[in-house]
Amino acid sequence: MCSDSASELRISLNSRSSSRTSLINNDASAIRPPAIYQTASEAGGGRGSLLQGTLEVILDPARLEALSSCDRDVLTYDSYNFFSRMFSIRGRNTRMVLAPLISLFLWGLVWSLLFLRLESSSYYNENVSRYVSTTQHFFEAKDNLITPLLTPLSFLLTFRLARSAVRFWDARAAMGKLIEICRSNMADVAVGLMSPFRRTRSKLGDEQVGNEQEAMELLCEYSQWLAAFPIATKHYLRPETFTTKNYSKAYAKQRCEYGRLVSDVDAQKMIFECENSFGEASKVGVRVRDPPLVSLNRLHQLAWDVAYFEYEGVTKAPTPHAQSILFSRITDQINILCGSYGAMERIALTPLPFVYVVRSIL
């Protein structure tokens, strides 16, 4: 991370002088992540110390535990055991169908009791082996009016299940693409930025070459923002409920999931702002509309710094043409990340067509 960002982090984590940050510290201080690691220049170390510190930030146990706690309610089952979830109501729409089923049961019970109390007529019902009333016979004769509806309803149910399966698969494919591009993008950035120093070290045998320390700080900052992007996407697709009473706790929960990847100032930009329309401190947090875009915009800025990094002390720096190719490749990958996030956003915000849902009402 560059020195300006590091000094900004130290100010936000130690002084707590800004008014809007102080609003959330009361409830969030109990689970706030520890202070950010020292940079290599502060710790007196070199390239290895900075890499080790970045890995500790990304693999912070407290941050990983906060992320793992989000998936504790995910339904799991044995795909090889048919009866493992057959009689379980967890993960099913029991609450949605329970009220209609009870209503239909009471409706049928009322009519059954009514038919039992009516006087029998000359109409004989073979199903119940007895004579039934004129009213019951009249309704039973109208049974063919309902039967034709069963065929289209069955098709609507099939279409709905098929469309739900497609949406589920598309969402998983988009998330898989996001993970794939994050891995590829990090590898391309690391190789494209650090290879000139590696090649010079192999020739000269020096421990550190030129401004390699500055390049390593830039690489670490990029990796932290790239690791923060999937978390921002998750916060957007599964937003927390912000109210006047719980907004600070909701902020603290999401802040702990970011951990030390971003500063408190940047985290506020990705979660919510505690300011009113006049820029004054507000008691109610306003949710950021698109947290992933904050991370993507920062990645685009860092992509330029990475591609057009000014090397010092290397035997052969990349040519302008090679730098433009690297910049184009990195930005293309970032745009794919934006496309994957947009695909999941489309699926989450687009309801099923009403014709597929109307059968539930019928």
N, C-alpha and C positions, 0 to 999 in steps of 0.2 A: 504494500500500500504506500502511496506517495506521502511525503512529509506533511503536506498541507492537510490531507485527510486524517493522518495520524494525529496531528495537533488538534484538529477539530473533534476527534473522538475523545482525546484526553480532556478537552474542555467540557464536552457534554457529559462525560461520565464522572468527572471529579468536581467541577464547580457547581453544576446544576443551577446556573444563574438565570436561565431564561424562564419567563413566567409560564409559558404553555407547557414546558417539560415538568415544572414543579407540580402541575395539577394532577399528573398521573403517577407521581412518585409514591404517594401515600399507600395505595393499594398494590402497586406493582413492585415496590422495593423488596417485598418478601421473596419473590421468585425471579428477581432481575439477575441476568447472567453476570458472572464476575467480570472484572475489568479486562479490557482487551489486552492481548499479549504485547510485549515490547517488540519494536522493530529491531532488525539486526544491528542497525547503527547504535541504537540505545543500549542493547544488550552487550555490545562489544563483539558480536559474532559475525559470521559471514553468510554466505549463501545457504549453508546447511541450517543455520539457526532460523533464518527467515522461512524456509520451506517447512521446517519442523513446527514453527509457530502457526503457519497457515493450516497445516494438517490438524493441529490441535483445535483450531477454531472450527474447521469444517466438521471434524469428528468429535466435537464436544459432547460428552455423555449426557449432560443436562439437556442440550438441544435435541439430541436424538431420542431421548426419553420423552420429551414433549411432543415430538412428531409421532412416536410410536403410540402414545396415549390416544391419538386421534383415531386410531384404527381398532380400538379395543372392542367396539360394538359391531365390527364387520362379521357377517354371517359366514361361518365355515361349515363344511360338510364333507363327508366321505363320498367321493364320486363313484366308488365301487360298491357302495352299500345302498341299495334302493330304499331300505326301511329306515335309514339313519335320520332323515328329515320328513318322513312320510306323515307322522302323527304330531309334528311340531307346528305350533302356530307362530313361532318367531320368524320374522322375515316375510310374513304373508300379510295380505290386506284384510286381516280379520276385523279390524275396527271399521273399515269401510263397508264391508258386506254384512256385518253382524246386525245392524239396525234394519236394513231391508229384509233380511231373512226372518228376523223376529216379527216384523210387520206382516210379512206374507204368512207366517205361521198363525198369527192371531187372526188374520183375515180368513184363512181357511177354516180355523177352529170356529169362528163365529158362524160362517155359512153352514158348517156341518151340524152345529147345534140347532141352527134354524131349520134345516131340512128335517132333522129328527123330530121336531115339534110340530111340523106341518102335517096335515092329514094326508093319508095315502090316497091315491087315485087309481085309475085303471091302467096306468103306465107301469110296465114291469121292467125293472133294470136287471139285466143278466149279470152285471159286474158285482152287484151287492145281493143278488138273488132275493129281491123283494120288490113290492110295489112302491113307487115313489110318488111324491106330490107333483101337481101340475107345474109349480114353479121350478122345482128341481129338474123336471124333464125339459122345461123350456131352456134352461141354461146349459144343460148337457147337449141339447141339439145344436147349440151355437158353438160347440167346441171346434168345428172346422174353420171358424173365423180366426182362431188364434194359431192353428197349426201352420198355415202358410208363412207366418212370421218367423218360425223357427229356422228355416233354411237361410234367409238373409242374415239373421242374427249369428248363426254359426259361422258364416263367411266373415262377418265383421269381427268376430272374436279371433278368427284365424289371421286376418289382416293385422289386427292390433298386436297379437303375439309376435308375428313376423316383423312388424315395424319396430317393436320394442327390442327384439333381438338384434336387429340391424343397428339401432341407435346405441345399444350396449357395446356391440363390437366396434363400431366407429369410434366411440369414446375411448375404448381400450387401445385401438390402433393409433389414435392421436396422441395419447399419453406415451405409448411405446415409441412413437416417432420423436416426441419431445426428449425422452431419455436418451435415445440413440444420438440425436443431434448434439445434446449437451456433452456427451462423451467425445464425439468426433470433433466438436468445436474446441474443446479444451485441449485435445491432442494437437490440433492444427495451430492453435495459438502458441502453445508451449514450444513446439518445434520451430515454427516460423520466427518467433522472437528470440529464442535462446541458442539456436544452432550456430550463428556466427561466433558467439562467445565460446561455445563448445569446441568448434573447429580451431579457434585461435589457441585455446588452452591446450589442445592436443599437440599443437605444433610448438608452442613456447614452453609448455610445462608449468605455467603459472597457476597459482591457486585462484586468483581473481583477475579478470581482464577488464581494463577500462572502466566504463560505467555499468558493469554487469550488475552491481548492486541495485542501481536504479531500475534496470530492466526486470530484475527479479521482484522488486516491490510492485511494479506495474503488473506483472504476471499474477502475483498473489491477489492483488485487488480485483483483477478480472475474474479469477477463479471464485472469489467470494461472492461477487455479484451474479456470476453464472449459477452458483449453488443456491442463491436466494430466489432466482426466478421460478423454479418449480413450486417453492413455498408460497410465493405471491400468487401463482396461478391457483393453487389449492385454496388460498384465502378468498379468492374472488369467486370460485365455483362453489365453495361451501362457506358462505359468509357467516360470521358471528352476529348474534342479535345484540345491537347496541341500544341501550336505553339510558335514561338519566341515572339510574341506580347502578348499573353494572358495566358502564362503558370502560371504566378504569381496569376492571378485572378482565374484560374481554381484550383490552389492549395488552395487558400483562401476559395473557395466555399466548397471543400471537407473537408478542415480542420475544417470549422465551423460545418459540419455535425458530425464529431467526437467529437467536443466540448472538454471538459476536461476529456474525457475517457482515452486518451493517451497523452503523452508528445509531445512536438514539435519534439524531436529527433525520437521518435517512429512513429509519424505521417509521417515524411519524408520517413521513411522506408516503409510505407504502401501506399504512394502516388507517390512520385518520388524523386530521388536523384539529387541534384544540384552540381554534380561533373563530371569532365571529366575522361578519362581513366587514367590520371596521378594523380587522387585524388585532383586536384586543383578545385577551384571555377569556375563554368561554368555559362554562362548566359542563357542557355537553359536547362530546366528540362527534365530528362529522366524518362519515366513512369516505375514504378515498374511492373514487368511482372505478378506476382500473389500476389496481396495484401492479399487475404484470408489466404494464407499459412503463412504469417508473424504472423497473429493472432493465427492460429492453432499451429504453433511451440511454441509460447509463452504459450498457454494453456497446451500443453503437458509438458512443463517445470514446470509450476505451479501445474499440476496434481501430479507430483512426490512430490513436497513440501507439498501439502495438504495431500496426502495419508500417507507419512512417516514423518509427523510433530512430533517433539520431545516435548511431553507434560511435563509440570512442575506444580506441586502442585495439581494434580488431584488424586482422590482416586483410580481410576482404568483406566489406559491407554489402548488403543486398543492393542491387541496382534499382532505380526508380520503377522499371518495368516489373521486376520481381515484387517490389513493395505493393504496386497496384494490384497485381494478381492475388497477393495475400489478403489485401483489404477487400477485394471483391469476393473472395472465398469466405472470409469471416462474416461479412455482411449478408451474404446469401444464406449462410447457416442461421444467422440471427433472424432473418426473415422467415425461414422455415419454422423456427421456434414460435414466432408470432402467428404463423399459419396454424400450427398445431393448437396453440392456445385459443385461436379464433374458432377452430372446429369444435372444440369442447364447449366453448361459450355458446355457439349456435345450437348445439344439442341440448344444453342445459336450459336455454331461454326459449326454445321452440316447443310448444306443446303439441301433443298428438292431434291430428285432425279430429274435429268433433264427430264426424261420421264413424270413427273408430271407437269413440267413447260413448256414443249414444246408446249402445247396446247395454251398457251397465245401468243406465237410467231405465231402459225398458225392462 
